[in-house]
Amino acid sequence: MNIFILKYMVCPECRSNDLDLKILKQNGENIEEGEIECNQCTSKYLITKGIPRMNTFRKGSNMDNWSINAKQTQKNYSFWW
């Protein structure tokens, strides 16, 4: 993820653009590993392998909820995959 993209991002949970970035691994202007946190609703989103994972499951929440969201996403977009 390029560091400049953050200014165009919003939290999918509350639609706020008040986001903080925690960089764990960076290669030039590209963030390889890190975390994006919403200052409004405190949702956290991981950045892994340069890709921000902006799904609506909260870090530390019940993985069953995440699994339900993942299945719904797969159902919605499987036609395009």
Order of alpha helices (4+ residues) and beta strands (2+ residues): beta-beta-beta-beta-alpha
